[in-house]
Amino acid sequence: MFALYKFCKAAFSIYYILLSIDILASWVPEINESKFIRAVRVLTQPYLGFFRGIIPPIGMIDFSPLVAFGVLYLIQALLFS
């Protein structure tokens, strides 16, 4: 049971990192075509896309990643509390 707990905690941590990489990469157009960034986007865009479909950008600012991080944090807190 402890191994499953550690695995889930690690999976959440890795997904936080992948989300951060995806968001930061969107600011640097030159790296968007790299294989690594494309692989990261395959894993993160379904989750981020859900929130982007609900929360429209305000001007040039997209707040949906902030909400996505918040929801992921809430899910993690509920699972591990």
C-alpha positions as CSV (number, residue, x, y, z in Angstrom):
1,M,0.0,0.0,0.0
2,F,2.9,2.4,0.8
3,A,4.4,1.7,-2.6
4,L,1.2,2.7,-4.3
5,Y,1.1,5.9,-2.2
6,K,4.6,6.8,-3.2
7,F,3.9,6.0,-6.9
8,C,0.8,8.2,-7.0
9,K,2.7,11.1,-5.2
10,A,5.5,10.7,-7.8
11,A,3.0,10.7,-10.7
12,F,1.4,13.9,-9.5
13,S,4.8,15.5,-9.1
14,I,5.9,14.5,-12.6
15,Y,2.6,15.7,-14.1
16,Y,3.1,19.1,-12.3
17,I,6.5,19.3,-14.0
18,L,5.1,18.3,-17.4
19,L,2.4,21.0,-17.1
20,S,5.0,23.6,-16.2
21,I,7.2,22.6,-19.1
22,D,4.3,22.8,-21.5
23,I,3.2,26.2,-20.3
24,L,6.8,27.7,-20.3
25,A,7.4,26.2,-23.8
26,S,4.4,28.0,-25.1
27,W,6.3,31.3,-24.5
28,V,9.3,30.2,-26.6
29,P,8.1,29.5,-30.2
30,E,11.5,28.1,-31.3
31,I,11.3,25.0,-29.1
32,N,7.7,24.1,-29.9
33,E,8.7,21.7,-32.7
34,S,11.1,19.6,-30.6
35,K,10.3,16.0,-30.1
36,F,10.4,16.4,-26.3
37,I,7.9,19.3,-26.3
38,R,5.6,17.4,-28.6
39,A,5.7,14.4,-26.3
40,V,5.0,16.6,-23.3
41,R,2.0,18.2,-25.1
42,V,0.6,14.8,-26.0
43,L,0.4,14.1,-22.2
44,T,-0.7,17.6,-21.1
45,Q,-3.0,19.0,-23.8
46,P,-6.0,16.8,-23.0
47,Y,-6.1,18.0,-19.4
48,L,-5.2,21.7,-20.3
49,G,-7.6,21.6,-23.3
50,F,-10.5,20.8,-21.0
51,F,-9.9,24.0,-19.0
52,R,-9.2,26.1,-22.1
53,G,-12.6,25.0,-23.4
54,I,-14.3,26.3,-20.3
55,I,-12.2,29.4,-19.4
56,P,-11.7,31.8,-22.4
57,P,-8.5,33.9,-22.4
58,I,-8.9,37.5,-21.1
59,G,-7.1,39.6,-23.6
60,M,-3.7,38.0,-24.2
61,I,-3.7,36.2,-20.8
62,D,-4.8,32.5,-20.5
63,F,-5.8,31.8,-16.9
64,S,-6.9,28.2,-17.6
65,P,-3.5,26.7,-16.6
66,L,-3.8,28.3,-13.2
67,V,-7.2,26.7,-12.8
68,A,-5.8,23.4,-14.1
69,F,-3.0,23.5,-11.5
70,G,-5.6,24.4,-8.7
71,V,-7.9,21.5,-9.7
72,L,-4.9,19.1,-9.8
73,Y,-3.8,20.3,-6.4
74,L,-7.4,19.7,-5.0
75,I,-7.5,16.2,-6.5
76,Q,-4.2,15.4,-4.9
77,A,-5.2,16.9,-1.6
78,L,-8.4,14.8,-1.6
79,L,-6.6,11.6,-2.5
80,F,-3.8,11.9,0.0
81,S,-5.6,13.5,3.0
